[in-house]
């Protein structure tokens, strides 16, 4: 299978739509519908749960169950407090970066529709008049809707608890760098959907049930994965997320390791990673000449891998990450080749997994 067949015009059109649609943590359901509509021709059925995790299933009656997973949610903000003068103070919904907020445009989601605004910030000329220049922090982040009072803000439908997202959209730099907000980790949802598509288009019959999981609420503690793994009770889970490219300025490789966009997907090492499954993934990459990198992650992976691994008495789990620049900003960047090779690696690994394989260390 040539990787050049993976990212065609149709799949890239879906990727652009899927990335551009907002999917803030706790409010993922609308974009989950977009994802399921795309996946529908490639699966036998779907399940969803109370909080919005969506799962496409191939061979739903098979007793042995394999999960491939990404998470659907993106970091965002909540309206926390509206001043009498009509300014809005915020609180994080996930790991939103207070440093990048000043001067960013925002969308506030209300029952009346989107209300546009901006994160305000004092001009450079006046920030240090008192002899000390203020740096951005949560307490100084505020949104201006162009209103003169709290009553005017509320008349627009804005209230405490409304969720706030950035409107930045998908673009491609230099033909091969995909740039957008929320690549962490809607690119994962995109990639697992492409795996399902390839299985269908290549007429590959799997001997087990395949559960293509797009989980919610990863950004606030792996909550969607934690819930859905109790429902599915899988035997195996291959999770895809993002990790840091450490080859840009201001990043210490002694701390972050040495991973770079364009050099291939990153295979994770951590206690939650089941070593026999990881070795199968690496052997598959080597056999198929798929470039890959490695990353060691100490006690936890910090991804949905941890939720799957430690559920249901232990689930053989592994992590394949996409190297990413500028995580939790509106200009997250990945390499097209890495996206293609991650899809190919997951696809080829699924073809190597034998029905009822335990991955036991004690055979």
C-alpha positions, 0 to 999 in steps of 0.5 A, a space after each residue: 500500500 502506497 502512502 501516497 494513496 492515503 491523503 487524497 482530495 476527499 480525505 483532506 477536505 474532511 480533515 479541513 472541515 473536521 479541524 475547523 469545526 469547534 469541539 471544546 471539551 464537554 461540548 464535542 457532540 456536534 463535531 462528533 456527528 461530522 466524524 461519524 457521518 464520514 466514518 459511516 461507509 467504513 464501519 458496521 455500526 456505531 455506539 455512543 455514550 452519555 457524554 458524547 464519545 463516538 465509536 465506529 465498530 467493524 465486526 461488532 459480534 466478535 468476542 475479541 476486541 481491538 481499539 484504535 483511539 484518538 480524542 475529539 476535544 480541544 482546549 477552550 475557555 469558560 466565561 467566569 465573570 462579567 464586569 459591570 463595564 462589560 468585560 469578560 474574565 475567563 477560566 480554563 477548560 483544559 490546558 489553555 495557554 494564558 500566554 497566547 490569549 492577548 489580542 486573539 479573536 474568540 468565538 463565544 458559544 451561546 444559545 443564540 449562536 456565535 458571539 465574536 470578541 477579542 482578548 484585550 491587552 494594553 498597548 506596549 506604550 502604557 504597559 510599563 508606566 509604573 516601572 514594571 511590565 505585566 506579563 499575561 496570566 489568567 487574572 489579566 486575561 479578559 475579553 472585549 465584545 464591544 459592549 459598554 455594560 454587563 446588561 449589553 453583554 447578557 443581551 447577546 446571550 452571553 452568560 457565565 458558563 458559556 464556552 469560548 473557542 478560537 476561530 483559527 482555521 486549517 492551512 498548509 505551509 510549504 506544501 507539507 506542514 498542516 497548521 491549525 488549532 486542535 490538531 491535538 488531537 482531532 488529527 488522531 480522530 482523522 487518522 483512525 478514520 483513515 485506517 477504517 477507510 483503508 480496511 474497507 477500500 482494500 477489502 481487508 477482513 479482520 478476525 476480531 472486532 475493531 472499535 474506532 474510538 473518538 473519545 471526549 474529555 481527554 484534556 481534563 483527565 482522560 475522562 472519555 476514554 475512562 468511561 468508554 473502556 468500561 463499556 467496550 471492555 477491549 482486549 487491546 488498545 492502540 492509542 494515537 495522540 501528539 507529542 512534542 517536537 523538540 527541535 524548535 528554539 527554546 526546547 531542551 532536548 535533555 528534558 524533552 528528548 529528541 523527536 522531530 516532525 517529518 521523521 515519522 510517528 513516535 512509539 511511546 515507552 512508559 509503564 502503561 505501554 505493554 511491551 509485547 504490543 509495542 514490539 509488534 508495532 516496531 517490528 511492523 514498522 521495520 518490516 514495512 519500511 515505515 520510519 519511526 521515533 521513540 519517546 520515553 515518558 516516565 510514570 505516565 503517558 499523559 494520554 488516553 493510553 493510561 485510561 485504557 491500560 489500567 482498566 478492566 483488570 489491565 488492557 494491552 495498550 500502546 501509544 503511537 504519537 504524532 510529533 507536533 510543534 507549538 502544542 496548545 496554541 492556535 498554530 499547532 503544526 505537524 508534517 504530512 508525511 508523519 500523518 500518512 506514516 502513522 495511518 499506515 503503521 496503525 493499519 499494518 499493525 492491525 493486520 498483524 494482530 492475531 485473534 485472541 492474542 493475549 500479549 502475555 509475558 508468561 506464555 
